Amino acid sequence: EDLSWTQHIDAIIKKAHQCLSFFRRLRSFGMSANSLLNFHRRTIDNALTGCITTWFSNSNSQEQRRLEKVVKTALSITGTDLPTIEGIYQESLPQKGSRHHQ
């Protein structure tokens, strides 16, 4: 049995690609950069980051590159700075000294 995170990451990427397709259409209709960024946060970002603290550290470098490609595509559509998938993961980790660790 395959105990890797490949199937889960494949599903994440598939969902993100569906959102990217819609995202491109919104841009083609002249949606503002701010509205595109809000759409990104609520759809693509949400698809990419669900339970990221569980699966990201267990993904391999090829899977991480595939995820990063989705982020770069979204960046090219919005024309704004977006965090890397590694950055999103790091921000999702509990901070030392937080109540979650005490």
ChimeraX commands (.cxc) that place a marker at each C-alpha (Angstrom):
marker #1 position 0.00,0.00,0.00 radius 0.5
marker #1 position 1.22,3.49,-0.89 radius 0.5
marker #1 position 1.76,5.40,2.34 radius 0.5
marker #1 position 3.10,8.53,0.67 radius 0.5
marker #1 position 1.22,11.79,0.40 radius 0.5
marker #1 position 1.23,11.66,-3.40 radius 0.5
marker #1 position -2.49,10.98,-3.82 radius 0.5
marker #1 position -3.40,13.73,-1.39 radius 0.5
marker #1 position -1.08,16.22,-3.07 radius 0.5
marker #1 position -2.40,15.20,-6.51 radius 0.5
marker #1 position -5.92,15.99,-5.28 radius 0.5
marker #1 position -4.77,19.36,-3.89 radius 0.5
marker #1 position -3.13,20.27,-7.19 radius 0.5
marker #1 position -6.18,19.18,-9.17 radius 0.5
marker #1 position -8.45,21.38,-7.04 radius 0.5
marker #1 position -6.02,24.30,-7.30 radius 0.5
marker #1 position -5.88,23.94,-11.11 radius 0.5
marker #1 position -9.67,24.09,-11.26 radius 0.5
marker #1 position -9.54,27.32,-9.27 radius 0.5
marker #1 position -6.75,28.69,-11.49 radius 0.5
marker #1 position -8.89,28.14,-14.57 radius 0.5
marker #1 position -11.69,30.20,-13.06 radius 0.5
marker #1 position -9.11,32.69,-11.79 radius 0.5
marker #1 position -7.85,33.30,-15.33 radius 0.5
marker #1 position -11.39,33.93,-16.53 radius 0.5
marker #1 position -11.97,36.50,-13.79 radius 0.5
marker #1 position -8.80,38.31,-14.83 radius 0.5
marker #1 position -9.89,38.27,-18.47 radius 0.5
marker #1 position -13.13,39.99,-17.41 radius 0.5
marker #1 position -11.08,42.84,-15.94 radius 0.5
marker #1 position -11.41,42.04,-12.25 radius 0.5
marker #1 position -9.23,44.33,-10.12 radius 0.5
marker #1 position -5.95,43.08,-8.65 radius 0.5
marker #1 position -7.36,43.47,-5.14 radius 0.5
marker #1 position -10.42,41.35,-5.99 radius 0.5
marker #1 position -8.22,38.74,-7.65 radius 0.5
marker #1 position -6.05,38.59,-4.55 radius 0.5
marker #1 position -9.13,38.11,-2.36 radius 0.5
marker #1 position -10.34,35.34,-4.67 radius 0.5
marker #1 position -6.90,33.72,-4.46 radius 0.5
marker #1 position -6.93,33.76,-0.66 radius 0.5
marker #1 position -10.38,32.21,-0.46 radius 0.5
marker #1 position -9.99,29.51,-3.10 radius 0.5
marker #1 position -6.52,28.62,-4.32 radius 0.5
marker #1 position -4.74,29.42,-1.07 radius 0.5
marker #1 position -7.39,27.51,0.83 radius 0.5
marker #1 position -7.00,24.48,-1.47 radius 0.5
marker #1 position -3.21,24.52,-1.07 radius 0.5
marker #1 position -3.02,25.04,2.67 radius 0.5
marker #1 position -5.64,22.71,4.13 radius 0.5
marker #1 position -3.84,20.69,6.84 radius 0.5
marker #1 position -0.48,21.79,5.40 radius 0.5
marker #1 position 1.27,21.24,8.73 radius 0.5
marker #1 position 0.44,17.55,8.48 radius 0.5
marker #1 position 1.38,16.73,4.92 radius 0.5
marker #1 position 3.96,19.30,3.72 radius 0.5
marker #1 position 6.90,18.07,5.79 radius 0.5
marker #1 position 6.18,14.54,4.56 radius 0.5
marker #1 position 6.07,15.50,0.87 radius 0.5
marker #1 position 9.05,14.98,-1.37 radius 0.5
marker #1 position 10.89,17.66,-3.35 radius 0.5
marker #1 position 9.12,16.77,-6.62 radius 0.5
marker #1 position 5.71,17.20,-4.97 radius 0.5
marker #1 position 6.81,20.49,-3.41 radius 0.5
marker #1 position 7.96,21.77,-6.82 radius 0.5
marker #1 position 4.57,20.87,-8.30 radius 0.5
marker #1 position 2.83,22.80,-5.53 radius 0.5
marker #1 position 5.16,25.75,-5.98 radius 0.5
marker #1 position 4.33,25.80,-9.70 radius 0.5
marker #1 position 0.66,26.36,-8.79 radius 0.5
marker #1 position 1.66,29.29,-6.56 radius 0.5
marker #1 position 3.82,30.78,-9.33 radius 0.5
marker #1 position 0.96,30.47,-11.80 radius 0.5
marker #1 position -1.36,32.29,-9.39 radius 0.5
marker #1 position 1.33,34.94,-8.93 radius 0.5
marker #1 position 1.52,35.51,-12.69 radius 0.5
marker #1 position -2.26,35.90,-12.87 radius 0.5
marker #1 position -2.54,38.35,-9.96 radius 0.5
marker #1 position 0.66,40.23,-10.71 radius 0.5
marker #1 position 1.19,40.53,-6.95 radius 0.5
marker #1 position 3.60,38.97,-4.50 radius 0.5
marker #1 position 2.38,35.73,-3.00 radius 0.5
marker #1 position 4.13,33.62,-0.38 radius 0.5
marker #1 position 5.91,30.46,-1.49 radius 0.5
marker #1 position 4.46,27.10,-0.49 radius 0.5
marker #1 position 7.38,26.74,1.95 radius 0.5
marker #1 position 6.57,30.16,3.39 radius 0.5
marker #1 position 2.92,29.22,3.82 radius 0.5
marker #1 position 3.99,26.04,5.61 radius 0.5
marker #1 position 6.38,27.91,7.92 radius 0.5
marker #1 position 3.69,30.47,8.80 radius 0.5
marker #1 position 1.28,27.64,9.63 radius 0.5
marker #1 position 3.56,26.04,12.20 radius 0.5
marker #1 position 2.83,26.80,15.86 radius 0.5
marker #1 position 5.27,29.35,17.22 radius 0.5
marker #1 position 7.57,28.37,20.07 radius 0.5
marker #1 position 6.19,29.62,23.35 radius 0.5
marker #1 position 2.62,29.67,22.09 radius 0.5
marker #1 position -0.13,28.18,24.20 radius 0.5
marker #1 position -0.27,25.15,21.89 radius 0.5
marker #1 position 3.15,24.04,23.17 radius 0.5
marker #1 position 2.68,24.74,26.85 radius 0.5
marker link #1:1,2 radius 0.2
marker link #1:2,3 radius 0.2
marker link #1:3,4 radius 0.2
marker link #1:4,5 radius 0.2
marker link #1:5,6 radius 0.2
marker link #1:6,7 radius 0.2
marker link #1:7,8 radius 0.2
marker link #1:8,9 radius 0.2
marker link #1:9,10 radius 0.2
marker link #1:10,11 radius 0.2
marker link #1:11,12 radius 0.2
marker link #1:12,13 radius 0.2
marker link #1:13,14 radius 0.2
marker link #1:14,15 radius 0.2
marker link #1:15,16 radius 0.2
marker link #1:16,17 radius 0.2
marker link #1:17,18 radius 0.2
marker link #1:18,19 radius 0.2
marker link #1:19,20 radius 0.2
marker link #1:20,21 radius 0.2
marker link #1:21,22 radius 0.2
marker link #1:22,23 radius 0.2
marker link #1:23,24 radius 0.2
marker link #1:24,25 radius 0.2
marker link #1:25,26 radius 0.2
marker link #1:26,27 radius 0.2
marker link #1:27,28 radius 0.2
marker link #1:28,29 radius 0.2
marker link #1:29,30 radius 0.2
marker link #1:30,31 radius 0.2
marker link #1:31,32 radius 0.2
marker link #1:32,33 radius 0.2
marker link #1:33,34 radius 0.2
marker link #1:34,35 radius 0.2
marker link #1:35,36 radius 0.2
marker link #1:36,37 radius 0.2
marker link #1:37,38 radius 0.2
marker link #1:38,39 radius 0.2
marker link #1:39,40 radius 0.2
marker link #1:40,41 radius 0.2
marker link #1:41,42 radius 0.2
marker link #1:42,43 radius 0.2
marker link #1:43,44 radius 0.2
marker link #1:44,45 radius 0.2
marker link #1:45,46 radius 0.2
marker link #1:46,47 radius 0.2
marker link #1:47,48 radius 0.2
marker link #1:48,49 radius 0.2
marker link #1:49,50 radius 0.2
marker link #1:50,51 radius 0.2
marker link #1:51,52 radius 0.2
marker link #1:52,53 radius 0.2
marker link #1:53,54 radius 0.2
marker link #1:54,55 radius 0.2
marker link #1:55,56 radius 0.2
marker link #1:56,57 radius 0.2
marker link #1:57,58 radius 0.2
marker link #1:58,59 radius 0.2
marker link #1:59,60 radius 0.2
marker link #1:60,61 radius 0.2
marker link #1:61,62 radius 0.2
marker link #1:62,63 radius 0.2
marker link #1:63,64 radius 0.2
marker link #1:64,65 radius 0.2
marker link #1:65,66 radius 0.2
marker link #1:66,67 radius 0.2
marker link #1:67,68 radius 0.2
marker link #1:68,69 radius 0.2
marker link #1:69,70 radius 0.2
marker link #1:70,71 radius 0.2
marker link #1:71,72 radius 0.2
marker link #1:72,73 radius 0.2
marker link #1:73,74 radius 0.2
marker link #1:74,75 radius 0.2
marker link #1:75,76 radius 0.2
marker link #1:76,77 radius 0.2
marker link #1:77,78 radius 0.2
marker link #1:78,79 radius 0.2
marker link #1:79,80 radius 0.2
marker link #1:80,81 radius 0.2
marker link #1:81,82 radius 0.2
marker link #1:82,83 radius 0.2
marker link #1:83,84 radius 0.2
marker link #1:84,85 radius 0.2
marker link #1:85,86 radius 0.2
marker link #1:86,87 radius 0.2
marker link #1:87,88 radius 0.2
marker link #1:88,89 radius 0.2
marker link #1:89,90 radius 0.2
marker link #1:90,91 radius 0.2
marker link #1:91,92 radius 0.2
marker link #1:92,93 radius 0.2
marker link #1:93,94 radius 0.2
marker link #1:94,95 radius 0.2
marker link #1:95,96 radius 0.2
marker link #1:96,97 radius 0.2
marker link #1:97,98 radius 0.2
marker link #1:98,99 radius 0.2
marker link #1:99,100 radius 0.2
marker link #1:100,101 radius 0.2
marker link #1:101,102 radius 0.2
view
